[in-house]
Amino acid sequence: MHISVLSTESIKQLKIKKNGIYIDATFGYGGHSNLILKKLNQYGKLFSIDKDPESIKFSKKIKDPKFNIIHDNFSNIYKLSIKYNIEKKIDGILLDLGISTPQINTPERGFSFKIDGPLDMRMNPNYGISAADWIANATENELSSVIKNFGEERFHKKIAYHIFQRKKIKPIRRTIELSEIITKIISHKKRKKHPATKTFQAIRIYINKELEEIKKVLKNSLKILKKGGRLVVISFHSLEDRIVKKFMNKYGKKPSIPRGLPITEHQIDKFKKIKLKIIKKIKPTTIEILKNPKSRSAILRVAEKI
Ligand SMILES: C[S@@+](CC[C@H](N)C(=O)[O-])C[C@H]1O[C@@H](n2cnc3c(N)ncnc32)[C@H](O)[C@@H]1O
């Protein structure tokens, strides 16, 4: 089961027009897509994307002529909009970043540090290399920099050292093997979360090129939204949210010009870049966090194409 996060708010912020065209770029298990479909009339259209074949299989349950499912990376949103002839006709794009509950809870997918499974971590297991294969070939420095940059893990050097020493003796192929290396060297007492949380997050982000994907989809969404179209993004950790915030500020924040001073070339350039109106930032309510603890770190940001 996947409980969609900030679903009421995100759908409200999409300002759905009955006959509009929408993209749910992270279909997952269809929570948000189903809510969008309910608001469309027979002339409306929803294009949902996911890179995970399991999500695509699940989507086949939706029998609605307004619904179109696409198995692809969301960074390809521009090419896809040309293919489906919806470029610049899109009224709203929703991104609910991160991974779904079934992905994390299915041991065979290799995302969980709690349940044993093959150390895979690919959202699309038919593409790219698994976490186990990457670890097998990574240098100590590479391990350390991934764990530092994508996990913001304070003990990145220590963890990288121990992973590296352990893999010299025996390859690390299982999630529990990796998780045990970390729990042996970092005590539970020192932190609120499981000691392997940040390392697993880091490797997952690296393996799936998550941050690059987000940068690309945001940029491409600007090209395909129509005037007044909404961009609604839910992120789950600071690395994602920082990218979204920076992007919205870059295209949405007007330069401040001190009164009485002439406008500089630089400020004119910045004005020309303005393509978005920043609408708002929303966090889950205490009630939502109580119902779905996974929502506690979620942040929803909304902008509108101008
Ligand atoms: C948090 S879940 C979305 C849940 C969904 N909103 C729901 O209500 O069921 C994120 C989904 O996005 C997909 N995803 C993540 N990065 C992607 C990418 N770069 N391209 C396409 N799909 C991606 C994942 O496979 C996962 O199914």
Ligand as a Chemical Component Dictionary entry (heavy atoms), coordinates in Angstrom:
data_LIG
# 
_chem_comp.id                   LIG 
_chem_comp.type                 NON-POLYMER 
_chem_comp.pdbx_formal_charge   0 
_chem_comp.three_letter_code    LIG 
# 
loop_
_chem_comp_atom.comp_id 
_chem_comp_atom.atom_id 
_chem_comp_atom.alt_atom_id 
_chem_comp_atom.type_symbol 
_chem_comp_atom.charge 
_chem_comp_atom.model_Cartn_x 
_chem_comp_atom.model_Cartn_y 
_chem_comp_atom.model_Cartn_z 
_chem_comp_atom.pdbx_ordinal 
LIG C1  C1  C 0  6.624  8.738 -4.150  1  
LIG S1  S1  S 1  6.281  7.697 -5.493  2  
LIG C2  C2  C 0  4.852  8.413 -6.200  3  
LIG C3  C3  C 0  3.581  7.963 -5.583  4  
LIG C4  C4  C 0  2.336  8.434 -6.295  5  
LIG N1  N1  N 0  2.220  9.863 -6.300  6  
LIG C5  C5  C 0  1.091  7.815 -5.694  7  
LIG O1  O1  O 0  0.246  8.566 -5.164  8  
LIG O2  O2  O -1 0.948  6.590 -5.741  9  
LIG C6  C6  C 0  7.490  8.147 -6.677  10 
LIG C7  C7  C 0  7.415  7.377 -7.970  11 
LIG O3  O3  O 0  8.189  8.079 -8.932  12 
LIG C8  C8  C 0  8.913  7.175 -9.710  13 
LIG N2  N2  N 0  10.100 7.876 -10.186 14 
LIG C9  C9  C 0  11.107 8.376 -9.441  15 
LIG N3  N3  N 0  12.025 8.962 -10.214 16 
LIG C10 C10 C 0  11.574 8.852 -11.490 17 
LIG C11 C11 C 0  12.068 9.285 -12.742 18 
LIG N4  N4  N 0  13.229 9.933 -12.841 19 
LIG N5  N5  N 0  11.342 9.033 -13.840 20 
LIG C12 C12 C 0  10.145 8.377 -13.746 21 
LIG N6  N6  N 0  9.637  7.924 -12.592 22 
LIG C13 C13 C 0  10.332 8.162 -11.474 23 
LIG C14 C14 C 0  9.228  6.024 -8.789  24 
LIG O4  O4  O 0  9.442  4.846 -9.516  25 
LIG C15 C15 C 0  7.981  5.967 -7.911  26 
LIG O5  O5  O 0  7.054  5.062 -8.421  27 
# 
loop_
_chem_comp_bond.comp_id 
_chem_comp_bond.atom_id_1 
_chem_comp_bond.atom_id_2 
_chem_comp_bond.value_order 
_chem_comp_bond.pdbx_ordinal 
LIG C1  S1  SING 1  
LIG S1  C2  SING 2  
LIG S1  C6  SING 3  
LIG C2  C3  SING 4  
LIG C3  C4  SING 5  
LIG C4  N1  SING 6  
LIG C4  C5  SING 7  
LIG C5  O1  DOUB 8  
LIG C5  O2  SING 9  
LIG C6  C7  SING 10 
LIG C7  O3  SING 11 
LIG C7  C15 SING 12 
LIG O3  C8  SING 13 
LIG C8  N2  SING 14 
LIG C8  C14 SING 15 
LIG N2  C9  SING 16 
LIG N2  C13 SING 17 
LIG C9  N3  DOUB 18 
LIG N3  C10 SING 19 
LIG C10 C11 SING 20 
LIG C10 C13 DOUB 21 
LIG C11 N4  SING 22 
LIG C11 N5  DOUB 23 
LIG N5  C12 SING 24 
LIG C12 N6  DOUB 25 
LIG N6  C13 SING 26 
LIG C14 O4  SING 27 
LIG C14 C15 SING 28 
LIG C15 O5  SING 29 
# 
